[in-house]
Amino acid sequence: MAILDSGNRREFEGGAVRDIDDSKGNTTLLPLDEVAEFMDCGELYHIRNFKENADIDELYEAIRVFNINHGWSDAESMLELSRHFAEGMKKYGKDNWKKGIPISSYMDSGIRHYLKVKAGWTDENHDRAFVWNMMCAIWTMNNKPELDDFTEKGVDLGV
């Protein structure tokens, strides 16, 4: 199943591009504490903790909890992740994501894909897209920390 494409692109300062569609909403505006509690979702608790303390181990834990809840081993998850990278390369070119995408973009997309998995949507591989967004956020925090506009320790990029 291919990655969905609205045909609209947002280009970031480093030259990376992502699909945009204003009708998607913005999941980073959700009160994550309350949503995690309401839905009893460990993955969202870990994302909330990451937002509060900028500890990437929380994102690793979000992926691990997702894998357990989704019935994936860590190896299966990484194999699915490699498929998502391959599809993204076809759509955006090799290593587009390494050019620099703000953490808030990964979190918005990742949370949305997670909620679509929980809602049972099958129009796209939302499961692997969730893992992809979390893993790319981890890589960005490690390699381009100046793009952290999501955590309380991050900077306001005005995006």
Residue pairs with C-beta under 8 A, 6 or more apart in sequence:
1 124
1 125
2 87
2 91
2 124
3 19
3 84
3 87
3 88
3 91
3 124
3 125
3 129
4 19
4 123
4 124
5 19
5 91
6 19
6 20
6 21
8 19
8 20
8 21
9 17
9 18
9 19
9 20
10 17
10 18
10 19
10 20
11 17
12 18
12 99
12 100
12 101
12 102
12 105
13 100
14 99
14 100
14 101
15 99
15 100
16 92
16 96
16 97
16 98
16 99
16 100
16 101
17 92
17 96
18 92
18 101
18 105
18 109
24 112
25 112
26 108
27 107
27 108
27 111
27 112
27 115
28 104
28 107
28 108
28 111
28 150
30 111
32 44
32 47
32 48
32 51
33 48
35 41
35 44
36 42
36 44
36 45
36 47
36 48
39 118
41 114
41 118
42 61
42 62
42 65
42 69
43 62
43 65
43 66
43 69
43 114
43 130
44 62
44 111
44 114
46 58
46 59
46 61
46 62
46 65
47 58
47 59
47 62
47 107
47 110
47 111
49 55
49 58
50 56
50 58
50 59
50 62
50 151
51 107
51 150
51 151
51 152
52 151
52 152
53 151
53 152
53 153
54 141
54 148
54 151
54 152
54 153
54 154
56 137
56 138
56 141
56 142
59 134
59 135
59 137
59 138
60 138
62 134
63 77
63 131
63 134
63 135
64 74
66 72
66 77
66 114
66 127
66 130
66 131
67 73
67 74
67 76
67 77
67 131
70 77
70 117
70 127
72 80
72 127
77 131
80 125
80 127
80 128
80 131
81 128
81 131
81 132
81 135
83 125
83 128
84 125
84 128
84 129
84 131
84 132
85 132
88 96
88 97
88 132
89 95
89 96
97 136
97 139
98 139
98 143
100 140
100 144
100 147
101 136
101 140
101 147
102 147
102 148
102 149
102 150
102 157
102 159
103 137
103 140
103 141
103 147
103 148
103 149
103 150
103 151
103 154
104 149
104 150
104 157
104 159
105 159
106 133
106 134
106 136
106 137
106 140
107 133
107 137
107 150
109 129
109 133
110 129
110 130
110 132
110 133
110 134
110 137
113 124
113 126
113 127
113 129
113 130
113 133
114 126
114 130
116 124
116 126
117 126
117 127
117 130
137 150
140 147
140 148
141 148
146 155
147 157
148 154
148 155
149 155
149 156
149 157
149 159
